[in-house]
Amino acid sequence: MDLDYDPPLTIREGRPDEAHLIASAFREMWLDNAIVEEDIEPDWELRVEAFVAEGRERAHLRFFLAERDEELVGAACCQLFQGLYPAILKGSLRKYGYIWSVYVARHERRQGMGRRLTEVCVQALAELDCTHVVLHAAPMGKSVYAAMGFVPTNEMRLILPPSR
């Protein structure tokens, strides 16, 4: 799909052989969120590619790439949420989709691309009859997601001290 940007921006679905692109975007997203290079596993690309391959098989994983002049400038991934506990509720009541790795290159931000990538993922999850869409928002994305109707949930977190 071409969006009204100059120069033109295209958002398209990524192919299986392009998993390295979502891997790169995922890594950049973490670096943008104050994670230092030394805290990223050296085989990060292989880990993401394996996760994507398994997700395509088991969780309807799809990823989308935003390109301008053949340069990757944004990406996002979505899939059925695999759950944290056994799924005993009917899918019509609780079928969650999960969005991850929403990334927009620094020089492309504040133009609506993150929102558009998220909308494409929401649509893909709606096509799977998901009842809810979940994501974990980076600080810079919270206002975008709130404007789209995402609301905070009851997740609570306890940070444990390192066991070094």
N, C-alpha and C positions, 0 to 999 in steps of 0.2 A: 504494500500500500504506500503510495506516495503522499507525503504531507506537504502543506503549503509553506515551505521554507525556501530560502534562497541562499546558497544553492540548494537544490532539491534534497530532501531527506526521504529515505525509504526504510520502512520497517518490514522485515520479512522473517519467515520462520527459518531457523537454522536447520541445516542438514546434519545427519549423524556424523559425517566426516568433518564437521566444523565444531565439534565439541571443544577443541582447543580455544576457540574464540570465547565461548561462555566461561571457560576456565580462566582465561586472561582477565575477563571482566570481573569475575568473582574475586580474583586476587587483588585487582585494582580497588575494588570496593572495600576490601579489608584495609588496604594501605591508606585509603581515604578516611578510614574510621580509626585512625591512630594506632593501628597495629604495625609494628616495625617488621622489616624484612626478615630479621633473625627469628621471629616468632612464627613464621610460615614454614611449613614442612618443605624440604627441598624437592620432594616429588609431588608438589601440589598439582601440577598439570595432569599427571597420571591419575591421581586420586579423583579429581573432578571428572575426567573423562570416563573412568570406571563407574562413578556414581551416575553420570548421565546415561551411560549404556544400560545399567541396571534399571534406572528409573524409566527409561523408554519401554523396557520389557514389562515392568511390574506396576508402574504408577502413572502411565500415560504422560510422562514427562515431555514437555515441549519447551523450546527456547526460541527467543526472538532477538533479532539483531537489527540495530539502527545503523544505517550507513549513509555517508555523504561523500560524494566523489570517490567511491570505492574504499573509504576509510571507515573502520568500525568506530562509531562514536557513542554507542549505547547498547545495552543488552538487558534482558530479563529472562527468567526461567520460571516455569510453573509446573505443578504436578499434583496428583492426588496426595493428600497428606497420609502418610503411612501409619501414623498414630503412635502414642506413647503407651498404650495399654490395649487389651483385646477389644475389638470392635463388636459389641453385643447389641448396639442400637441399630434399628433399621436405617438404611441409607436415606430414605425419604425424610428422616428426622435429623440425621447428622452425617453428612458426607462432606468432609472438608477438603478444600483445595489449598495449596500452599504456594506462595510466590516468594522467590528468592533471587538474589543476585541482580537486583535492579541497579544498574550502573549507567551513569552518563558522564562522558568525558568532561573534564573541567571547563574547557573552552566552549562547551555546548549547553551548559547548565542555564537554568532560569528561562527556558524557552518552551517549556511544556513537554519535553521529550520523556522525562521520567513518568509523568502522568500518562502519556500516550502508551508507553511500554506497559505500564501497569494495567491500563484499560484493555490492551490486547490480551494480557494474561487472564484478566477477569473474564473476558469473553470466552477464552479457551476453556476455562474451568466451568463456566456456565453451560457450555456445550456438553460437558461430562455430567451434568445435573448435580453439581455441587450445591450444597445448601448454605455453605459459609466459605469465605476466603480469608485465610490467615496469612500474615506476614510479620516480620520483625523489622521495625522501622529504625533506620539510622536517624540521628538527631536532625540532620538536614532534610530528611524526607517526611518527618511527622506531619508538618502542615499540609503537604501535598496529599498525603493519605487521608488526613482528617477532612480536607475539602472534598474528597471523593466519597466520603461516608464511612470510612473505617473508624471504628471506635475502640478505645482501650478496653481490655478484657480483665478477667480476674487472675491472670497469671501473676504469681508472686515468685520472688527469687531470693535466695540466700547465698551470699558469696562466702565460700569457705577459705580459710587461710591455706597457703601452700604447705604441703607436707614434706618439705625439703629437709 
